[in-house]
């Protein structure tokens, strides 16, 4: 797996920013967009998917600006609308830097909302789209998500462990790896620049943040791209209602609900995730 650094200029920020990108495989390009949790990175979200799907596709997994080893603007943008502008500009700039005219999209949670915003802005740049436990539809803030976005109100190893437990339906699934995963994520989250960015993204009142991520029905109805939505039936972070909203308004979408699964479909149900995404991106599903 290659780890690449790019300098990019985005319309929403006066300074040149740096983007970190993980790249695996050959074939049609697929842009993987990670979620919003503290300490999240492209690699932490897609560590299983990149080598597996890299057998068939050119898999690209950036750290979003404000996460991981990508730039952390100082002072940071305030609020998710301002950050969304940065992320959309960043991902389009990455495709330009790589000389890619078109790519498929796979978006997890926040990454699902970003994928939908990319389709609003530059629909011609994208082919097939996979949304996994996506934000972008209306829902009431869950207690688990409120704790995750409020991580820095109590930034401890115990708090990180709880957050990771909520991502899986069966806590025993992560029990053997819980200590290692939590310590790795905590180390990343406690970097001062990471904390500065995160707190600027997810301020209180957090229900307003969710509402600002909602993509209007009129915009969704114009998205004719083939869309596969994957959602854990027992998702404790982003409820299934968001995917039902997207199914109602996207004209060419299909929804797969996975039983006994929470928010980490790509980890907890990795085999099914890889099979479904591979078949869908190849046009076989």
VOGU-3710 file (C-alpha; in Angstrom, 3 decimals, decimal comma):
1> xxxxxxxxxx> 0,000/0,000/0,000  1,319/3,424/-0,950  1,050/6,460/1,287  1,139/9,648/-0,775  1,235/13,356/0,064  -0,347/16,029/-2,127  -0,386/19,790/-1,980  -3,832/21,050/-2,959  -5,514/24,414/-3,256  -9,181/24,672/-2,409
11> xxxxxxxxxx> -11,491/27,570/-3,192  -12,725/27,773/0,386  -9,309/28,284/2,007  -6,668/30,908/1,232  -3,657/28,704/1,975  -2,309/25,649/0,183  -3,332/22,520/2,103  -1,690/19,121/2,335  -3,598/15,875/1,826  -2,515/12,376/2,829
21> xxxxxxxxxx> -3,770/9,559/0,613  -3,520/5,774/0,887  -3,509/3,982/-2,469  -3,883/0,295/-3,251  -4,370/-1,720/-6,445  -5,105/-1,022/-10,098  -8,221/-0,791/-12,227  -11,161/1,599/-12,102  -10,621/4,234/-9,392  -12,729/4,130/-6,242
31> xxxxxxxxxx> -12,640/6,988/-3,737  -13,222/5,803/-0,150  -14,407/8,514/2,285  -14,095/7,860/6,010  -16,391/8,740/8,918  -16,308/11,371/11,637  -15,164/9,628/14,829  -12,297/10,964/16,963  -8,975/9,676/15,642  -10,538/8,497/12,357
41> xxxxxxxxxx> -8,344/8,301/9,251  -8,607/6,842/5,791  -6,530/3,869/6,863  -8,354/3,189/10,147  -11,733/3,088/8,383  -10,669/1,101/5,333  -7,797/-1,082/6,573  -9,576/-4,312/5,562  -11,242/-3,026/2,395  -8,178/-1,543/0,684
51> xxxxxxxxxx> -6,124/-4,742/0,250  -9,202/-6,846/-0,527  -10,859/-4,543/-3,079  -7,454/-3,436/-4,344  -7,357/-6,786/-6,164  -9,905/-5,357/-8,623  -9,854/-1,561/-8,307  -7,571/1,417/-7,768  -8,584/2,169/-4,160  -7,972/5,718/-2,896
61> xxxxxxxxxx> -8,512/6,516/0,792  -7,617/10,075/1,836  -7,488/11,536/5,312  -10,057/14,327/5,154  -8,686/17,788/5,901  -9,009/18,145/9,674  -8,294/14,441/10,223  -5,159/12,338/10,516  -2,133/13,499/8,584  -3,918/15,905/6,253
71> xxxxxxxxxx> -3,817/19,646/6,962  -5,452/21,143/10,042  -6,238/24,772/9,175  -5,513/27,286/11,948  -7,845/28,932/12,715  -10,212/26,148/11,635  -13,454/26,569/9,703  -16,378/26,878/12,094  -19,263/24,450/11,738  -19,930/21,529/9,443
81> xxxxxxxxxx> -21,163/23,615/6,492  -17,779/25,354/6,274  -15,951/22,043/6,652  -18,124/20,425/3,966  -16,972/23,075/1,504  -13,349/22,212/2,340  -13,920/18,458/2,012  -15,721/18,688/-1,335  -12,995/20,960/-2,690  -10,296/18,664/-1,284
91> xxxxxxxxxx> -11,627/15,499/-2,897  -12,205/17,111/-6,281  -8,682/18,592/-6,095  -7,264/15,131/-5,331  -8,901/13,673/-8,431  -7,393/16,517/-10,457  -3,948/15,957/-8,918  -4,140/12,265/-9,836  -5,390/13,017/-13,364  -8,645/11,107/-12,813
101> xxxxxxxxxx> -11,679/12,336/-14,727  -14,108/9,922/-13,071  -14,259/7,626/-10,024  -16,681/5,480/-8,075  -17,505/6,529/-4,499  -17,713/4,616/-1,217  -18,746/6,750/1,774  -19,016/5,681/5,401  -21,261/7,663/7,802  -20,082/11,288/7,419
111> xxxxxxxxxx> -18,373/10,044/4,246  -21,820/9,120/2,905  -23,009/12,705/3,334  -19,833/13,975/1,666  -20,404/11,586/-1,246  -23,905/13,012/-1,731  -22,552/16,563/-1,652  -19,999/15,576/-4,300  -22,854/14,296/-6,481  -24,676/17,604/-6,033
121> xxxxxxxxxx> -21,632/19,586/-7,096  -19,912/17,502/-9,766  -22,176/14,594/-10,808  -20,237/14,001/-14,029  -17,098/13,074/-12,049  -18,592/9,977/-10,414  -19,981/6,603/-11,442  -21,388/4,078/-9,008  -21,885/5,037/-5,356  -21,882/2,969/-2,161
131> xxxxxxxxxx> -23,253/4,606/0,997  -22,653/2,781/4,270  -24,564/3,817/7,408  -24,734/7,243/5,769  -25,480/10,634/7,210  -27,216/13,002/4,824  -30,780/12,142/5,838  -32,767/13,549/8,774  -32,636/11,803/12,140  -32,712/12,580/15,836
141> xxxxxxxxxx> -29,351/12,715/17,553  -28,617/9,373/19,205  -26,997/9,294/22,665  -24,090/7,336/21,213  -23,364/9,862/18,461  -23,676/12,730/20,944  -20,971/11,081/23,085  -18,771/10,415/20,044  -18,945/14,003/18,767  -18,539/15,188/22,377
151> xxxxxxxxxx> -15,475/13,008/22,934  -13,275/15,913/24,011  -15,586/16,677/26,931  -13,999/13,571/28,515  -11,057/12,485/26,299  -9,969/9,314/28,078  -9,108/5,756/27,120  -12,330/4,556/28,780  -14,405/6,970/26,683  -12,668/5,814/23,501
161> xxxxxxxxxx> -13,298/2,164/24,395  -17,001/2,855/24,861  -17,201/4,572/21,485  -15,551/1,612/19,763  -17,924/-0,837/21,485  -20,902/1,066/20,078  -19,620/0,675/16,523  -20,178/-3,106/16,690  -23,425/-4,975/17,438  -21,577/-7,815/19,186
171> xxxxxxxxxx> -19,113/-6,259/21,627  -17,322/-9,588/21,825  -16,372/-9,099/18,188  -13,923/-6,339/19,129  -13,110/-7,421/22,680  -9,758/-9,055/21,879  -8,646/-6,000/19,885  -10,355/-3,313/21,943  -7,340/-2,164/23,947  -5,092/-1,859/20,897
181> xxxxxxxxxx> -7,691/-0,109/18,721  -8,626/2,317/21,500  -5,033/3,246/22,285  -4,230/3,791/18,605  -7,301/5,996/18,094  -6,689/7,876/21,352  -3,103/8,673/20,401  -4,300/10,096/17,075  -7,193/11,986/18,686  -5,077/13,692/21,356
191> xxxxxxxxxx> -2,831/15,491/18,870  -3,586/19,192/19,549  -4,278/20,014/15,888  -6,676/17,042/15,575  -8,567/18,183/18,662  -8,755/21,762/17,375  -10,264/20,619/14,080  -12,700/18,143/15,628  -14,137/20,576/18,153  -14,716/23,115/15,374
201> xxxxxxxxxx> -16,613/20,519/13,318  -19,025/19,149/15,926  -20,118/21,924/18,310  -23,254/21,982/20,413  -26,172/21,982/19,747  -25,340/18,859/17,753  -28,856/18,270/16,431  -28,304/21,389/14,332  -25,143/19,778/12,928  -27,127/16,715/11,812
211> xxxxxxxxxx> -29,751/18,959/10,235  -27,070/20,865/8,301  -25,827/17,594/6,760  -29,258/16,720/5,312  -29,350/16,689/1,506  -32,644/18,167/0,222  -35,052/15,806/-1,584  -34,977/18,007/-4,698  -31,213/17,473/-4,929  -31,457/13,725/-4,317
221> xxxxxxxxxx> -34,056/13,294/-7,074  -31,565/14,673/-9,622  -28,949/12,035/-8,743  -29,416/9,287/-11,312  -26,254/7,412/-10,334  -26,577/3,750/-9,362  -26,459/3,762/-5,545  -26,063/0,850/-3,136  -26,930/1,660/0,484  -25,633/-0,698/3,192
231> xxxxxxxxxx> -26,898/-0,227/6,735  -26,611/-2,243/9,927  -30,125/-2,992/11,154  -28,992/-2,358/14,742  -26,909/0,737/14,019  -26,552/2,674/17,288  -24,824/5,693/15,756  -26,834/6,593/12,629  -30,303/4,980/12,616  -31,737/3,114/9,654
241> xxxxxxxxxx> -34,273/5,916/9,082  -31,581/7,924/7,276  -31,175/5,241/4,634  -34,955/4,884/4,248  -35,098/8,636/3,539  -32,379/8,305/0,911  -34,136/5,290/-0,631  -37,343/7,298/-0,880  -35,729/10,120/-2,847  -32,791/8,665/-4,805
251> xxxxxxxxxx> -34,167/7,435/-8,156  -31,710/4,567/-8,692  -30,900/3,244/-5,217  -31,009/-0,175/-3,580  -30,838/-0,804/0,170  -29,358/-3,829/1,934  -30,008/-4,120/5,690  -27,585/-6,358/7,553  -28,977/-8,061/10,650  -27,066/-8,181/13,961
261> xxxxxxxxxx> -24,852/-5,361/12,703  -24,257/-1,859/14,059  -22,275/0,972/12,425  -19,063/-0,813/11,425  -20,386/-2,787/8,464  -16,981/-2,766/6,739  -15,338/-4,309/9,844  -18,069/-6,323/11,542  -19,403/-7,792/8,279  -16,246/-7,467/6,217
271> xxxxxxxxxx> -16,802/-10,530/4,010  -20,337/-9,470/3,050  -19,205/-5,861/2,589  -16,400/-6,840/0,222  -18,628/-9,187/-1,776  -21,466/-6,690/-2,160  -19,251/-3,710/-2,979  -17,153/-5,673/-5,485  -20,221/-6,998/-7,300  -21,945/-3,616/-7,315
281> xxxxx> -18,946/-1,644/-8,580  -18,465/-4,215/-11,355  -22,103/-3,764/-12,405  -23,012/-7,317/-11,435  -25,485/-6,384/-8,709
//
